[in-house]
């Protein structure tokens, strides 16, 4: 047992060294192999010794309990409980495997469910450029005109925050029908009139901002969540007081845009026209058909013309939005890897157990074949007990997996409802893997020449 454990520890060191870069990439970590750490070797050696003792002590004590005379005569018979530890281990291994399968399916379904959610605007070819120097805003119109004349950018606008984030929450709002206990906090985004056309937001009621209407400087465009929050059945034309005596008229309602976590409900948002000096971001929509690299080079050249000091930085909106799924995707990828490892270990345990059983029942199988048993009959006979163990593991795993999956999903407002098919797929997959593992050995035993097993009789 000690020899096998030391060999396994040596192989494990090599596998970890080989797989660590790949694991760091998936987990987004920078873990290193602590080969120079004394405690690493002390703990590794102690764990190996403990494993060797644990693995070797049970068969040692078990074998020493045999009566030598009966064992030498071959008349020793195992007790009824001799197979219990092996069966318990098989059930435990498959229970863990099934829990991991269900967990992996839930994670990836939650991610896909959220990715399918409408984001309320068009991400395609949309670029966000942070403004580093406030003096750039005074040159914005010249920058915009030159950029549009280059035909590398289709639309361009200013905003007080990136479209995938919101930096400002304001209070001091009052409106008709507001109860004293109602809150007055809204996410506020200051934009230029061409913002809606640039990002492709969807106007559901009313109209968008217009640069030709001076009255739009005291107008609001709100989202669906804000309509519900305000309690207006017909919001267009209603007024909202902001900061005392300033009255703003609602001119439009747009579809909820996901500007924060895609797993959370969209909060109430108000869009108001910017004066230009209070904007920190340029949002540009690249022209279709123009090479991305060419468009970015033009953007950089013109940006550096009006801000030669600060570096030109940009980020594609679709890539920035995709990063919001990073943590969940890492959880899913890691769960998938550990699921495959758990299944592999379970199959190894099952393979060893079926090999042991076939060796014990070799003569019985030979006699059954001579009496006319078919290959299917023998495979079914050998597989039945193991399939029952896997079914028992499924019964144990399903409620445990459901409980922990529900606790994990409670962290998300926008979430899936677990369907029965997730548990059905996990159970079917476990049964299929178990049956294939058992069948490999069972078929081999069923096709063997029965004379080989009965010759010494």
C-alpha positions in Angstrom: 0.0 0.0 0.0 2.8 2.4 0.8 4.6 1.6 -2.4 1.5 2.3 -4.5 0.8 5.5 -2.6 4.4 6.8 -3.1 4.2 6.0 -6.8 0.8 7.8 -7.0 2.2 10.9 -5.2 5.2 11.0 -7.6 2.9 10.8 -10.6 0.5 13.4 -9.1 3.4 15.9 -8.8 4.2 15.5 -12.5 0.5 15.9 -13.5 0.0 19.0 -11.3 3.1 20.5 -12.8 1.8 19.8 -16.3 -1.8 20.9 -15.7 -1.2 24.0 -13.5 -0.9 26.5 -16.4 -4.1 25.2 -17.9 -5.9 25.3 -14.6 -4.7 28.8 -13.9 -6.0 29.9 -17.2 -9.5 28.4 -16.5 -9.6 29.6 -12.9 -8.1 33.0 -13.7 -5.5 32.5 -11.0 -1.7 32.6 -10.7 -1.0 29.7 -8.4 2.5 28.3 -8.4 4.0 24.9 -7.5 5.6 25.4 -4.0 8.5 23.1 -4.6 10.8 25.1 -2.4 8.4 25.2 0.5 9.3 22.7 3.3 5.8 22.5 4.6 4.5 21.4 1.2 6.7 18.3 1.3 6.0 17.6 5.0 2.2 17.8 4.4 2.5 15.8 1.2 4.5 13.0 2.8 2.2 13.0 5.9 -0.9 12.7 3.7 0.7 9.9 1.6 1.6 8.0 4.8 -1.9 8.5 6.1 -3.5 7.3 2.9 -1.2 4.2 2.8 -2.1 3.3 6.3 -5.8 3.8 5.8 -5.8 1.8 2.5 -3.6 -1.0 3.9 -5.0 -1.4 7.4 -8.5 -2.6 6.5 -7.4 -5.5 4.3 -4.6 -6.4 6.7 -7.0 -6.6 9.7 -9.6 -8.4 7.5 -7.2 -11.0 6.2 -5.6 -11.6 9.6 -9.1 -12.6 10.9 -9.3 -15.6 8.6 -8.8 -19.1 10.1 -5.6 -20.5 8.5 -6.9 -24.1 8.2 -10.1 -23.0 6.4 -8.3 -20.6 4.2 -5.7 -23.2 3.1 -8.4 -25.8 2.4 -10.3 -23.3 0.3 -13.4 -23.8 2.5 -13.4 -20.2 3.8 -16.6 -18.4 3.1 -17.1 -14.7 3.3 -19.7 -13.2 5.6 -22.8 -11.5 4.4 -21.4 -8.1 5.2 -18.1 -8.6 3.3 -19.3 -6.7 0.2 -20.8 -3.8 2.2 -17.7 -1.5 2.3 -17.2 -1.9 -1.5 -20.8 -1.2 -2.3 -20.8 1.8 0.0 -17.8 3.2 -1.8 -19.4 2.7 -5.2 -22.6 4.4 -4.1 -20.6 7.3 -2.6 -18.5 7.8 -5.7 -21.4 7.9 -8.0 -23.4 10.1 -5.7 -20.6 12.7 -5.8 -20.4 12.3 -9.6 -24.1 12.8 -10.1 -24.2 15.8 -7.8 -21.4 17.4 -9.9 -23.2 16.5 -13.2 -26.3 18.2 -12.0 -24.4 21.2 -10.7 -22.5 21.6 -14.0 -25.8 21.5 -15.9 -27.4 24.1 -13.7 -24.5 26.5 -13.9 -24.3 26.4 -17.7 -28.1 26.6 -18.1 -28.1 29.7 -15.8 -25.4 31.3 -17.9 -27.1 30.5 -21.2 -30.5 31.7 -19.8 -28.9 35.1 -18.9 -27.1 35.4 -22.2 -30.4 34.9 -24.0 -31.8 37.9 -22.1 -32.6 41.0 -24.1 -30.0 43.7 -23.3 -32.1 46.6 -24.7 -29.5 47.9 -27.2 -27.2 46.8 -30.0 -23.7 45.8 -29.0 -22.4 45.2 -32.5 -19.4 47.3 -33.4 -19.9 49.5 -30.4 -16.8 51.0 -28.8 -16.4 52.9 -25.5 -13.5 55.4 -25.2 -12.9 57.0 -21.8 -12.1 60.7 -21.7 -9.0 61.3 -19.6 -8.8 65.1 -19.8 -11.9 67.3 -19.2 -10.5 69.9 -21.8 -11.2 67.3 -24.5 -14.9 68.0 -24.2 -14.5 71.5 -25.6 -13.1 70.0 -28.8 -15.7 67.2 -29.0 -17.7 68.7 -31.9 -14.6 69.1 -34.0 -13.5 65.6 -33.1 -16.9 64.3 -34.0 -17.1 66.1 -37.3 -13.7 64.9 -38.4 -14.5 61.3 -37.3 -17.8 61.2 -39.2 -16.1 62.6 -42.3 -13.6 59.8 -42.2 -16.5 57.4 -42.6 -14.9 54.9 -40.3 -17.5 55.6 -37.6 -21.2 55.5 -38.3 -22.5 57.2 -35.1 -20.9 58.8 -32.1 -22.2 60.2 -28.8 -21.1 61.3 -25.3 -22.3 59.8 -22.0 -21.5 60.3 -18.4 -20.8 56.5 -17.9 -20.0 53.5 -20.1 -23.0 51.7 -21.4 -22.0 48.5 -19.5 -21.8 50.4 -16.2 -23.6 53.2 -14.4 -21.7 55.5 -12.1 -24.3 58.0 -10.9 -27.3 57.6 -8.7 -29.3 60.7 -7.9 -32.0 61.7 -5.5 -34.2 64.7 -5.0 -36.9 63.6 -7.4 -40.6 64.3 -6.8 -43.6 63.5 -8.9 -47.4 63.4 -8.9 -48.8 60.6 -6.8 -45.5 59.9 -4.9 -46.2 58.7 -1.4 -44.0 60.1 1.4 -42.5 56.7 2.1 -41.5 56.1 -1.6 -37.9 56.4 -2.4 -36.5 59.0 -4.8 -33.3 57.4 -6.0 -32.7 56.9 -9.7 -29.8 55.9 -11.8 -29.1 59.0 -13.9 -27.1 59.0 -17.2 -26.3 62.2 -19.0 -26.1 61.8 -22.7 -25.9 63.8 -26.0 -29.0 63.8 -28.3 -27.4 61.1 -30.6 -26.8 58.6 -27.8 -30.0 56.6 -28.5 -29.2 56.3 -32.2 -25.6 55.3 -31.5 -26.4 52.5 -29.1 -29.6 51.5 -30.9 -31.9 51.6 -27.8 -35.5 50.7 -28.4 -38.1 53.5 -27.9 -41.3 51.9 -26.7 -43.4 55.1 -26.1 -42.9 58.7 -27.1 -39.7 59.8 -28.9 -36.0 60.1 -28.6 -34.0 63.2 -27.8 -33.6 65.7 -30.6 -30.9 68.3 -31.1 -33.3 70.5 -32.9 -35.6 71.0 -29.9 -34.2 73.3 -27.2 -37.0 72.2 -24.8 -35.3 68.7 -24.7 -32.8 70.2 -22.3 -35.5 69.9 -19.6 -36.7 66.5 -20.7 -36.3 63.0 -19.5 -36.2 59.7 -21.3 -36.9 56.9 -18.8 -36.8 53.1 -18.9 -39.5 50.5 -18.3 -38.4 50.0 -14.7 -38.7 53.7 -14.0 -42.3 53.7 -15.4 -43.2 51.0 -13.0 -41.4 52.7 -10.1 -43.2 56.0 -10.8 -46.6 54.3 -11.1 -47.5 56.1 -14.3 -50.0 54.4 -16.6 -49.4 56.9 -19.3 -45.9 58.5 -18.6 -45.5 60.6 -21.8 -46.0 64.2 -21.0 -45.9 63.8 -17.2 -43.5 66.0 -15.3 -40.9 65.2 -12.6 -39.5 67.7 -10.2 -35.7 67.4 -9.7 -33.8 69.5 -7.2 -36.4 71.9 -6.2 -38.1 74.0 -8.8 -36.7 72.4 -12.0 -39.4 70.6 -13.9 -38.6 67.9 -16.4 -41.1 66.4 -18.9 -41.0 62.7 -19.8 -40.7 62.6 -23.6 -39.9 58.9 -24.1 -39.8 55.4 -22.6 -37.1 52.9 -23.7 -36.7 49.2 -23.1 -34.7 48.3 -20.0 -31.0 48.3 -20.8 -28.7 46.0 -18.8 -26.0 48.3 -17.6 -25.0 46.3 -14.5 -25.1 42.6 -13.7 -27.1 40.6 -16.2 -28.2 38.4 -13.3 -30.0 41.2 -11.5 -33.2 43.1 -12.2 -32.7 46.4 -14.1 -33.2 49.4 -11.8 -35.1 52.6 -12.5 -33.1 54.8 -14.9 -33.4 58.4 -16.1 -31.6 59.8 -19.2 -31.1 63.5 -19.4 -29.3 65.7 -22.0 -25.7 66.5 -21.2 -24.1 69.9 -21.5 -21.0 68.2 -22.9 -18.6 69.1 -20.1 -20.1 66.5 -17.7 -19.5 63.5 -20.0 -16.6 61.1 -19.4 -17.1 58.6 -22.2 -17.2 58.6 -26.0 -19.4 55.9 -27.5 -18.8 55.2 -31.1 -20.4 52.8 -33.6 -17.9 51.6 -36.2 -19.1 51.6 -39.8 -20.0 48.2 -41.2 -17.6 46.9 -43.8 -14.7 49.0 -42.5 -11.8 47.0 -41.1 -11.8 47.2 -37.3 -8.1 47.9 -37.1 -8.4 50.8 -39.6 -11.3 52.3 -37.7 -9.4 52.1 -34.4 -6.3 53.7 -35.9 -8.4 56.6 -37.2 -10.0 57.0 -33.8 -6.6 57.0 -32.0 -5.1 59.6 -34.4 -8.0 62.0 -34.0 -8.2 61.4 -30.3 -4.5 62.1 -29.9 -4.9 65.3 -31.9 -7.1 66.8 -29.2 -5.5 65.0 -26.2 -1.8 64.4 -27.0 -0.9 63.7 -23.4 -3.1 60.9 -22.2 -3.0 57.4 -23.8 -5.8 56.3 -26.1 -7.8 53.5 -24.5 -10.9 51.7 -25.7 -13.0 48.7 -25.1 -15.5 46.9 -27.2 -18.9 46.9 -25.5 -19.7 43.3 -26.4 -16.4 42.1 -24.8 -16.9 44.2 -21.7 -20.4 42.8 -21.4 -19.2 39.2 -21.9 -16.8 39.7 -18.9 -19.8 39.9 -16.7 -20.3 36.2 -17.1 -16.6 35.4 -16.2 -17.1 34.2 -12.6 -20.0 31.9 -13.5 -18.3 30.5 -16.6 -15.2 29.8 -14.5 -17.4 28.0 -12.0 -19.0 26.0 -14.8 -15.7 25.1 -16.4 -14.1 24.0 -13.1 -17.2 22.0 -12.2 -17.1 20.3 -15.6 -13.4 19.3 -15.0 -14.1 17.9 -11.5 -17.2 16.1 -12.8 -15.1 14.3 -15.4 -12.5 13.4 -12.8 -15.2 12.2 -10.4 -16.8 10.1 -13.2 -13.4 8.6 -14.1 -12.6 7.7 -10.5 -16.1 6.2 -10.1 -15.7 4.1 -13.2 -12.3 2.9 -12.0 -13.9 1.8 -8.7 -16.7 0.1 -10.5 -14.4 -1.6 -13.0 -12.3 -3.0 -10.1 -15.3 -4.2 -8.3 -16.9 -6.0 -11.3 -13.5 -7.6 -12.0 -13.4 -8.9 -8.5 -16.9 -10.3 -8.7 -16.3 -11.9 -12.1 -13.2 -13.6 -10.7 -15.2 -14.9 -7.7 -18.1 -16.1 -9.9 -16.0 -17.5 -12.8 -17.1 -21.1 -12.1 -20.7 -20.1 -11.8 -20.6 -18.3 -15.1 -19.0 -21.3 -16.7 -21.7 -23.7 -15.4 -24.4 -21.3 -16.6 -23.0 -21.2 -20.1 -22.7 -25.0 -20.3 -26.4 -25.2 -19.2 -27.4 -22.9 -22.0 -27.3 -19.3 -20.6 -26.9 -16.7 -23.4 -24.3 -13.8 -23.3 -27.2 -11.4 -22.7 -28.4 -13.4 -19.7 -24.9 -13.5 -18.1 -24.3 -9.7 -18.8 -27.7 -8.9 -17.2 -27.0 -11.1 -14.2 -23.6 -9.5 -13.6 -24.9 -5.9 -14.3 -28.0 -6.0 -12.2 -26.5 -5.6 -8.8 -24.2 -2.7 -9.9 -27.0 -0.9 -11.7 -29.0 -1.1 -8.6 -26.2 0.6 -6.7 -26.1 3.4 -9.2 -29.9 3.9 -9.0 -29.5 4.1 -5.3 -26.8 6.7 -5.8 -29.2 8.7 -8.0 -31.9 8.6 -5.3 -29.3 10.0 -2.8 -27.8 12.6 -5.1 -30.9 14.3 -6.5 -32.2 15.9 -3.3 -28.7 16.9 -2.3 -27.9 18.5 -5.7 -31.3 20.2 -5.7 -30.8 21.7 -2.3 -27.3 23.2 -3.1 -28.3 24.3 -6.6 -31.3 26.2 -5.2 -29.1 27.9 -2.6 -26.7 28.9 -5.4 -29.5 30.2 -7.6 -30.9 32.3 -4.8 -28.0 34.7 -5.4 -29.5 35.7 -8.7 -32.7 37.7 -9.3 -32.8 36.7 -13.0 -32.5 33.0 -12.7 -33.7 29.7 -14.1 -36.2 27.3 -12.6 -34.7 23.8 -12.4 -36.6 21.4 -14.6 -36.9 17.7 -14.1 -34.9 17.1 -17.3 -31.7 18.2 -15.6 -32.0 15.4 -13.1 -33.1 13.0 -15.8 -30.1 13.7 -17.9 -27.7 13.4 -15.0 -29.3 10.0 -13.9 -29.3 8.7 -17.5 -25.7 9.7 -18.0 -24.6 8.0 -14.8 -26.5 4.8 -15.6 -25.1 4.7 -19.1 -21.6 5.2 -17.9 -22.0 2.6 -15.2 -23.6 0.1 -17.6 -20.8 0.5 -20.2 -18.2 0.1 -17.5 -19.8 -3.1 -16.2 -20.6 -4.4 -19.7 -16.9 -4.3 -20.8 -16.0 -6.9 -18.2 -19.3 -8.8 -18.2 -19.2 -9.4 -22.0 -15.6 -10.5 -21.8 -16.5 -13.0 -19.0 -19.6 -14.2 -20.9 -17.6 -14.9 -24.1 -14.9 -16.7 -22.2 -14.5 -20.5 -22.7 -16.2 -22.1 -19.7 -13.7 -25.0 -19.8 -11.0 -22.6 -18.6 -13.0 -21.8 -15.4 -14.0 -25.5 -14.7 -10.8 -27.3 -15.7 -9.5 -27.8 -12.1 -12.8 -29.4 -11.1 
